[in-house]
């Protein structure tokens, strides 16, 4: 039981580290003018692609880590999936509750600080909805990559 709880916690932390690492690396390489639409805090199509690819990679890694730490426990993997769903739903709620920006707040003037970006960045709502779905599928696939028993259980 303790190993399974540890697996879920460590896996979720690893997912966060992977996402933050990929975001930071791409942002440093490509820059803010690539990450945002010109002059506003709406994320660009390229940044949306980075978000989706990062979510897939992070979920796969999280699934692998969870399965390995838990010694292939289906319960641990499903618990990680549950955490992703619950936090994903909270993320959707938070995204829908973000206050509308005033015309002045919408204007992005470089350089954009991390605080400005976290407060004012706007992504399409479908991204917030897609993230937990990607997380669930990615974790399951990642776990099945290292655990044949989980693969067999998922097949029926």
trRosetta pair geometry for C-beta under 8 A, 3 or more apart (Angstrom, degrees):
i j d omega theta_ij theta_ji phi_ij phi_ji
1 4 5.8 -56 -152 33 30 111
1 5 6.6 28 153 -16 65 104
2 5 5.8 -53 -148 36 34 110
2 6 6.2 34 153 -17 66 107
3 6 5.6 -55 -148 39 30 113
3 7 6.2 38 150 -27 64 105
3 69 6.8 -172 178 149 84 79
3 70 5.8 133 131 -125 95 54
3 71 6.8 8 142 7 145 103
3 73 7.5 138 104 -19 103 144
3 76 7.7 -63 115 -78 75 143
4 7 5.4 -49 -147 30 32 116
4 8 6.6 31 154 -18 63 101
4 70 4.9 57 -106 -128 62 113
4 73 5.1 -85 -101 98 105 163
4 75 5.9 -12 -145 98 148 104
4 76 3.9 -140 -147 -81 86 103
4 79 6.7 91 161 22 106 148
5 8 5.9 -53 -152 34 32 109
5 9 6.4 27 154 -14 66 109
5 76 8.0 -115 -42 -117 25 96
5 79 8.0 -71 -99 130 50 160
6 9 5.9 -59 -145 41 31 108
6 10 5.9 24 161 -13 69 112
6 69 6.3 -127 108 160 94 129
7 10 6.2 -58 -139 42 23 105
7 11 5.9 24 161 -20 62 115
7 65 7.4 168 -161 131 77 74
7 66 4.8 94 161 -149 102 61
7 67 7.9 120 -169 -31 134 13
7 69 3.8 170 -107 92 87 113
7 70 3.7 -31 -47 -51 169 94
7 73 6.9 149 41 45 163 120
7 76 4.4 18 82 -172 137 141
7 80 7.5 -81 123 -53 89 119
8 11 5.9 -59 -144 38 23 111
8 12 6.3 21 160 -18 62 108
8 66 6.5 47 -88 -128 45 111
8 70 7.9 52 -38 -63 68 127
8 76 5.8 -143 -51 -162 88 80
8 79 4.9 -62 -90 109 140 115
8 80 4.9 -159 -127 -74 80 79
8 83 6.3 129 -177 -15 113 145
9 12 6.1 -59 -149 35 26 107
9 13 6.5 24 154 -16 63 108
10 13 5.7 -57 -150 39 32 112
10 14 6.2 35 152 -21 67 106
10 65 6.4 -128 117 152 100 122
10 66 7.8 166 76 -89 87 61
10 69 5.9 131 62 -72 137 170
11 14 5.5 -53 -147 36 31 113
11 15 6.4 38 152 -24 64 101
11 62 4.5 93 177 -163 94 78
11 63 7.5 83 -159 -64 132 20
11 65 4.7 165 -105 92 82 109
11 66 3.8 8 -77 -65 156 91
11 69 7.0 -143 -49 26 97 134
11 80 5.3 -29 92 -117 142 138
11 139 7.8 80 161 -131 134 111
12 15 5.5 -45 -150 29 34 116
12 16 6.7 35 151 -16 62 103
12 62 6.9 57 -84 -142 34 125
12 80 6.6 -164 -58 -138 89 90
12 83 5.9 -66 -86 121 136 147
12 84 7.8 -160 -110 -67 98 78
13 16 5.7 -56 -155 37 34 113
13 17 6.4 33 150 -19 67 105
14 17 5.6 -53 -145 37 34 112
14 18 6.2 35 156 -21 67 104
14 58 7.8 168 124 -160 72 80
14 61 6.1 -129 141 128 116 109
14 62 5.7 165 85 -97 104 70
14 65 5.1 67 45 17 165 172
15 18 5.9 -56 -149 35 28 110
15 19 6.4 24 155 -15 63 108
15 58 4.5 88 -153 166 70 105
15 59 6.6 42 -126 -83 116 44
15 61 7.0 164 -92 79 60 97
15 62 4.0 10 -68 -73 104 132
15 84 8.0 -95 167 -95 176 109
15 135 7.5 50 -157 -133 147 107
16 19 5.9 -57 -146 38 30 108
16 20 6.1 23 160 -13 67 111
16 58 7.8 96 -42 -161 17 135
17 20 6.0 -58 -142 43 27 107
17 21 5.9 30 158 -21 64 112
18 21 5.8 -58 -144 39 25 112
18 22 6.3 21 160 -15 63 108
18 54 7.2 164 132 -170 86 83
18 57 6.2 -149 163 115 128 97
18 58 4.0 167 90 -107 125 86
18 61 5.4 141 -69 54 159 149
18 62 7.6 -124 19 -45 139 88
19 22 6.1 -59 -147 39 26 106
19 23 6.2 25 157 -16 64 110
19 54 5.2 95 -128 156 68 116
19 55 7.0 35 -105 -84 112 52
19 58 4.7 -2 -54 -72 84 157
20 23 5.8 -55 -143 40 29 111
20 24 6.0 28 159 -19 65 110
21 24 5.9 -57 -143 38 25 109
21 25 6.2 23 160 -17 63 110
22 25 5.8 -57 -144 38 28 110
22 26 6.2 21 162 -12 65 109
22 50 7.1 178 144 179 105 95
22 53 7.8 -147 172 102 147 91
22 54 4.2 177 93 -116 145 110
22 57 6.7 119 -65 68 154 139
22 58 7.4 -117 7 -52 134 104
23 26 6.2 -63 -146 41 24 104
23 27 5.9 22 159 -18 64 114
23 50 7.1 115 -107 141 61 120
23 51 7.8 37 -94 -94 101 66
23 54 6.3 37 -53 -116 77 167
24 27 5.8 -59 -143 40 26 111
24 28 6.2 24 159 -19 64 109
25 28 5.9 -58 -147 36 26 108
25 29 6.3 17 158 -12 63 111
26 29 5.8 -61 -145 42 30 107
26 30 5.6 -2 169 7 70 118
26 35 7.9 119 122 -86 98 106
26 50 5.0 164 135 -142 171 144
27 30 6.5 -65 -124 52 21 90
27 31 7.3 93 -179 -85 53 8
27 32 7.2 32 -163 -74 92 60
27 35 5.8 14 -117 -63 84 145
28 31 7.9 20 -175 -69 16 48
30 34 3.9 -97 159 72 105 150
30 35 6.5 121 100 -48 116 82
30 46 7.3 -160 -175 133 156 136
31 34 5.2 94 67 10 76 101
31 35 7.1 -146 106 -6 40 94
32 35 5.3 -59 -140 40 40 111
32 36 5.9 1 171 10 75 110
32 108 7.9 -149 157 160 121 131
32 110 6.0 156 78 -109 135 103
32 111 7.0 137 12 -148 152 63
32 112 5.0 157 -144 26 153 118
32 117 7.8 -120 -124 -88 115 124
33 36 6.9 -66 -130 53 23 85
33 38 7.4 25 -155 -102 84 67
33 110 7.0 -27 -60 -68 91 138
34 44 6.5 -103 162 36 45 156
34 46 5.9 -58 170 83 90 147
34 47 7.4 139 127 -55 71 92
35 43 6.4 -52 164 -140 72 80
35 44 6.0 -179 167 17 19 108
35 46 7.4 -104 -103 87 36 102
35 47 4.5 79 -152 -82 64 131
36 40 6.6 -163 170 81 111 54
36 41 6.3 -58 -138 -132 130 29
36 42 6.6 113 -159 71 79 46
36 43 6.1 -72 -105 -112 56 39
36 44 5.9 134 180 -31 4 92
36 47 7.2 22 -62 -17 38 151
36 108 5.9 -49 143 81 160 170
36 112 7.4 103 -15 -29 148 160
36 121 7.7 -116 -96 -121 108 88
37 40 5.2 -9 80 57 101 102
37 42 4.6 -1 19 77 123 100
37 43 7.4 67 -16 109 83 10
37 44 5.5 150 -62 -85 59 73
39 107 6.3 -37 172 -145 86 68
39 108 5.8 156 177 52 28 82
39 109 7.9 16 -139 -77 66 55
40 106 5.4 -19 -136 168 95 86
40 107 6.9 -56 -99 -108 58 30
40 108 5.5 112 -160 3 6 107
41 101 7.1 127 44 -54 133 172
41 105 7.7 -38 1 145 140 74
41 106 6.3 -128 18 -150 98 47
41 108 5.1 143 -61 -62 67 119
41 116 7.9 -133 -104 154 123 88
41 117 7.6 176 -142 -127 103 50
41 120 4.2 -108 -118 135 166 99
41 121 5.2 -133 175 -101 101 37
41 122 5.5 91 110 6 93 88
42 122 5.1 -37 -100 72 62 104
42 123 8.0 134 -155 -88 60 32
43 47 4.2 -112 -177 87 104 135
43 48 6.0 129 117 -54 116 78
43 51 7.6 46 150 -28 157 135
43 121 6.3 44 -53 -170 97 102
43 122 7.0 -151 -5 81 79 49
43 123 5.1 4 19 -96 130 79
44 47 4.7 100 54 6 77 99
44 48 7.1 -131 100 -5 44 85
45 48 5.5 -50 -150 33 35 116
45 49 6.6 39 150 -21 64 100
46 49 5.6 -52 -155 32 34 113
46 50 6.6 35 148 -18 65 102
47 50 5.4 -48 -150 35 39 114
47 51 6.4 45 149 -24 66 101
48 51 5.5 -49 -150 32 34 116
48 52 6.5 30 153 -17 65 104
48 123 7.1 142 -98 -148 89 100
48 124 7.3 23 -112 19 132 109
48 127 6.4 -118 -138 -89 94 130
49 52 5.9 -56 -149 37 32 108
49 53 6.2 26 156 -13 67 109
50 53 6.0 -57 -142 42 29 107
50 54 5.9 31 158 -21 65 111
51 54 5.8 -57 -145 38 24 112
51 55 6.4 28 155 -23 61 107
51 123 7.3 87 -69 -135 173 144
51 127 6.1 14 118 -157 148 127
51 131 7.9 -64 161 -86 105 102
52 55 5.7 -52 -149 32 30 113
52 56 6.7 29 153 -18 63 103
52 127 7.7 -108 -66 -131 85 91
52 130 7.1 -25 -110 125 95 139
52 134 6.9 -163 -151 -94 69 160
53 56 5.8 -53 -152 34 34 111
53 57 6.3 29 154 -15 67 107
54 57 5.9 -56 -144 40 31 108
54 58 5.9 27 159 -17 67 112
55 58 6.0 -57 -140 41 25 109
55 59 6.1 24 160 -18 63 111
55 130 7.7 112 92 121 169 93
55 131 5.5 -130 -124 -131 144 72
55 134 4.4 56 132 108 124 144
55 135 6.6 -81 -175 -61 99 73
55 138 7.0 -167 142 -21 71 156
56 59 6.0 -61 -147 38 25 108
56 60 6.4 25 157 -18 63 108
56 134 5.9 -84 -74 -175 65 117
56 138 5.4 -173 -146 -96 47 129
57 60 5.9 -57 -150 35 28 110
57 61 6.4 24 155 -14 65 109
57 138 8.0 -32 22 -153 10 139
58 61 5.8 -57 -147 40 30 109
58 62 6.1 33 154 -22 65 109
58 135 7.9 -33 96 -109 99 83
58 138 7.3 55 79 134 57 154
59 62 5.5 -53 -143 38 31 115
59 63 6.3 34 156 -21 64 104
59 84 7.7 64 -118 -125 103 154
59 134 6.0 -165 -17 136 154 78
59 135 4.7 -164 -101 -130 123 46
59 136 7.8 -33 -154 21 138 18
59 137 7.2 53 137 75 150 60
59 138 2.3 78 107 96 126 136
59 139 5.1 -87 -174 -43 88 66
59 141 7.9 61 121 46 104 99
59 142 6.4 -168 132 -16 62 131
60 63 5.9 -56 -152 34 29 111
60 64 6.5 27 153 -17 63 106
60 138 4.9 -85 -48 -171 60 94
60 139 7.8 -138 -83 -79 23 29
60 141 6.2 -43 -109 90 84 102
60 142 4.0 155 -160 -79 46 110
60 145 7.4 40 -164 -3 94 146
61 64 5.8 -55 -150 37 32 111
61 65 6.2 30 155 -17 67 109
61 142 6.5 -89 -5 -135 12 147
62 65 5.8 -56 -143 39 29 109
62 66 6.1 29 158 -20 65 109
62 80 6.6 174 153 176 109 139
62 135 7.7 -8 59 -155 149 85
62 138 7.2 65 47 118 104 106
62 139 5.4 -47 96 -103 106 90
62 142 6.4 107 67 71 56 162
63 66 5.8 -54 -142 36 28 110
63 67 6.3 25 160 -16 64 108
63 77 6.6 47 -144 -138 79 105
63 80 7.4 171 -98 100 57 147
63 138 6.3 -161 -18 133 125 63
63 139 3.9 156 -75 -159 99 44
63 140 6.3 -93 -122 -1 141 12
63 141 6.4 114 70 67 169 51
63 142 2.4 130 66 72 115 108
63 143 4.0 -101 180 -32 97 73
63 144 7.6 -20 157 10 134 63
63 145 7.4 96 108 21 116 103
64 67 6.1 -61 -150 38 26 107
64 68 6.2 19 157 -15 65 112
64 142 4.5 -92 -32 174 73 101
64 143 6.9 -153 -73 -79 32 39
64 145 6.1 -36 -90 68 97 117
64 146 5.3 99 -138 -12 77 133
65 68 5.9 -61 -145 40 28 108
65 69 6.1 20 163 -14 67 110
65 142 8.0 -9 12 148 64 132
66 69 6.3 -58 -140 40 25 103
66 70 5.9 5 167 0 63 118
66 76 5.6 -176 175 133 97 106
66 77 5.4 127 119 -96 127 65
66 80 4.9 -61 -111 -34 159 157
66 139 6.9 20 25 -161 143 102
66 142 7.8 85 34 103 99 116
66 143 6.1 -44 77 -89 104 107
67 70 6.3 -68 -138 50 21 98
67 72 5.5 27 -172 -102 86 50
67 73 7.6 -171 -132 38 50 55
67 76 7.6 161 -91 86 38 116
67 77 6.0 23 -76 -75 81 117
67 142 7.3 -171 0 122 121 79
67 143 4.0 145 -55 -139 124 77
67 146 5.0 149 98 75 135 113
67 147 4.6 -129 -167 -27 134 127
67 150 6.8 -88 -118 -9 127 152
68 71 7.7 20 180 -76 29 34
68 72 7.9 30 -88 -53 28 62
68 146 6.0 -34 -62 134 89 157
69 76 7.6 -144 84 161 90 156
70 73 3.7 -91 151 26 120 110
70 75 7.8 -153 -179 70 144 76
70 76 3.5 -144 -102 30 163 164
70 77 7.2 -144 52 -38 150 72
72 143 8.0 126 -134 -174 59 93
72 146 7.5 -139 -91 114 90 88
72 147 4.1 150 -129 -125 100 123
72 149 5.9 82 167 43 130 121
72 150 6.7 -145 -164 -28 87 106
73 76 3.9 74 86 5 115 107
73 77 6.8 173 95 -9 63 81
74 77 5.8 -58 -151 39 34 110
74 78 6.1 29 154 -15 69 110
74 149 7.6 -100 -55 117 105 107
74 150 5.9 164 -96 -102 85 91
74 153 6.4 -15 -105 62 139 170
75 78 5.8 -58 -143 42 28 107
75 79 6.1 33 155 -24 64 106
76 79 5.5 -53 -147 34 30 114
76 80 6.5 33 152 -19 64 101
77 80 5.7 -51 -153 33 33 112
77 81 6.6 37 147 -20 63 103
77 139 6.5 160 -166 151 85 103
77 140 7.0 101 164 -104 121 56
77 143 4.4 47 -122 -110 139 165
77 147 8.0 -130 -49 41 147 154
77 150 6.5 44 22 -122 166 144
78 81 5.3 -47 -149 34 38 117
78 82 6.4 43 150 -22 65 100
79 82 5.5 -49 -149 33 35 114
79 83 6.6 38 150 -20 64 101
80 83 5.6 -50 -150 33 34 113
80 84 6.5 35 151 -19 64 105
80 139 5.6 -163 113 -163 118 147
81 84 5.7 -56 -151 36 32 113
81 85 6.4 32 152 -20 66 105
81 135 7.7 153 -131 126 58 90
81 136 5.2 67 -148 -129 98 79
81 139 5.6 -170 -80 84 79 142
81 140 6.8 39 -85 -56 128 91
82 85 5.7 -53 -147 35 32 111
82 86 6.3 28 157 -16 67 107
83 86 6.0 -56 -145 39 29 107
83 87 6.1 16 162 -6 66 112
84 87 6.2 -61 -139 47 24 101
84 88 5.7 31 157 -26 62 115
84 132 5.5 149 147 -142 85 80
84 135 4.0 -160 -173 131 138 135
84 136 6.0 -178 96 -66 133 66
84 139 6.5 -164 -15 -19 155 145
85 88 5.5 -58 -143 37 24 115
85 89 6.4 26 158 -20 63 103
85 132 5.4 99 -113 -177 44 129
85 135 7.9 -163 -58 86 52 120
85 136 6.5 46 -66 -74 93 117
86 89 6.0 -53 -151 32 28 108
86 90 6.6 27 150 -15 61 106
87 90 5.4 -51 -149 38 37 115
87 91 6.3 46 148 -25 65 102
87 132 7.5 166 78 -96 67 111
88 91 5.4 -50 -150 32 33 116
88 92 6.7 35 151 -19 64 99
88 128 7.8 150 -171 171 73 67
88 131 5.7 -170 -131 96 104 93
88 132 2.4 68 -164 -68 170 125
88 133 7.8 153 179 -20 157 51
88 135 6.4 -158 -67 33 133 140
89 92 5.7 -48 -152 32 35 112
89 93 6.5 36 149 -18 64 103
89 132 6.8 10 -38 -37 59 166
90 93 5.6 -53 -149 37 34 113
90 94 6.2 35 153 -19 67 105
91 94 5.7 -52 -144 37 31 111
91 95 6.2 33 155 -21 64 106
91 128 5.4 -160 129 -158 97 98
91 131 6.6 -49 98 71 153 139
91 132 7.3 166 44 -43 124 106
92 95 5.7 -54 -148 35 30 112
92 96 6.4 24 156 -15 65 106
92 125 7.5 68 -147 -168 83 88
92 128 4.7 141 -99 136 63 114
92 129 5.7 64 -105 -80 124 64
92 132 7.8 -65 -31 -1 111 125
93 96 6.0 -60 -149 39 29 106
93 97 6.2 19 155 -14 65 114
94 97 5.8 -65 -145 43 29 107
94 98 7.1 54 152 -49 62 84
95 98 6.0 -26 -161 -11 35 113
95 123 7.4 -62 -140 64 128 95
95 125 6.1 148 128 -122 128 73
95 128 4.2 -110 0 -75 163 164
96 125 6.8 52 -79 -125 82 121
96 128 8.0 -153 -35 85 77 158
98 122 7.6 180 109 -108 153 85
101 105 3.9 -133 -167 95 99 118
101 106 4.9 133 113 -64 127 75
101 120 6.2 69 -103 -143 139 88
101 122 7.3 -106 -8 -50 129 129
102 105 4.7 93 49 7 75 103
102 106 7.1 -131 94 -12 40 87
103 106 5.7 -50 -152 25 32 117
103 107 7.4 35 152 -26 60 98
104 107 6.2 -53 -163 20 36 111
105 120 5.9 -157 171 -120 94 118
106 120 7.8 176 -104 -170 30 116
108 112 5.9 -12 -165 -84 106 119
108 116 7.7 129 -130 150 85 126
108 120 7.4 167 -87 115 95 138
109 112 7.9 147 76 -73 38 72
112 116 5.0 -129 -165 87 76 125
112 117 5.2 88 147 -61 117 95
113 116 4.5 99 53 5 80 101
113 117 6.9 -146 93 -5 43 86
114 117 5.7 -56 -148 38 31 112
114 118 6.2 25 157 -15 67 108
115 118 6.0 -57 -142 40 28 104
115 119 6.1 19 161 -12 64 114
116 119 6.0 -66 -143 43 25 105
116 120 5.6 -21 176 19 66 121
117 120 6.8 -73 -123 53 16 84
117 121 5.1 28 -177 -42 63 116
118 121 6.7 -20 -104 13 16 112
123 127 4.6 -65 150 51 122 145
123 128 6.9 132 91 -40 115 87
124 127 5.2 108 69 -10 77 98
125 128 5.6 -52 -162 34 49 111
125 129 6.5 44 145 -15 74 105
126 129 5.4 -55 -147 41 40 113
126 130 5.8 42 153 -24 71 107
127 130 5.6 -54 -140 38 29 111
127 131 6.5 44 157 -37 62 98
128 131 6.1 -39 -151 12 28 117
129 132 7.5 -66 -173 33 34 94
129 133 7.1 22 144 -8 65 117
130 133 5.5 -70 -155 45 42 113
130 134 5.7 41 154 -22 79 108
131 134 5.8 -55 -143 38 28 109
131 135 6.1 31 156 -23 63 108
132 135 5.1 -51 -144 37 36 119
132 136 6.3 41 156 -24 67 99
133 136 5.9 -49 -149 30 30 110
133 137 6.6 20 157 -7 63 107
134 137 6.1 -62 -148 44 30 104
134 138 5.7 28 158 -19 68 117
135 138 5.8 -59 -137 42 24 110
135 139 6.1 24 165 -19 63 109
136 139 6.2 -57 -147 35 22 107
136 140 6.5 17 158 -13 60 111
137 140 5.9 -62 -150 40 29 109
137 141 6.1 24 157 -15 67 110
138 141 5.9 -57 -142 41 28 107
138 142 6.0 30 158 -20 65 110
139 142 5.7 -55 -143 39 27 113
139 143 6.2 27 158 -18 64 107
140 143 5.9 -56 -147 37 28 109
140 144 6.3 25 155 -17 64 110
140 150 7.7 -160 -162 160 69 122
140 154 6.8 118 178 -103 115 145
141 144 5.7 -58 -146 40 31 110
141 145 6.5 43 152 -34 63 99
142 145 5.6 -46 -155 17 32 117
142 146 7.6 0 159 5 60 101
143 146 6.8 -78 -162 47 33 89
143 147 5.6 -26 164 29 73 123
143 150 5.2 -64 130 120 103 169
144 147 6.2 -81 -118 63 28 80
144 148 8.0 67 -166 -105 64 24
144 150 4.9 -129 -94 102 67 106
144 151 4.1 106 -160 -78 101 82
144 154 6.2 -47 -92 12 134 146
147 150 4.2 53 102 10 116 112
147 151 6.8 165 97 -14 63 84
148 151 5.3 -55 -151 36 40 116
148 152 6.2 40 153 -20 71 104
149 152 5.7 -54 -149 36 32 110
149 153 6.4 33 152 -19 65 106
150 153 5.6 -52 -145 37 33 112
150 154 6.3 33 156 -20 65 106
151 154 5.9 -56 -149 36 28 110
151 155 6.5 30 152 -23 62 107
152 155 5.8 -54 -150 31 32 113
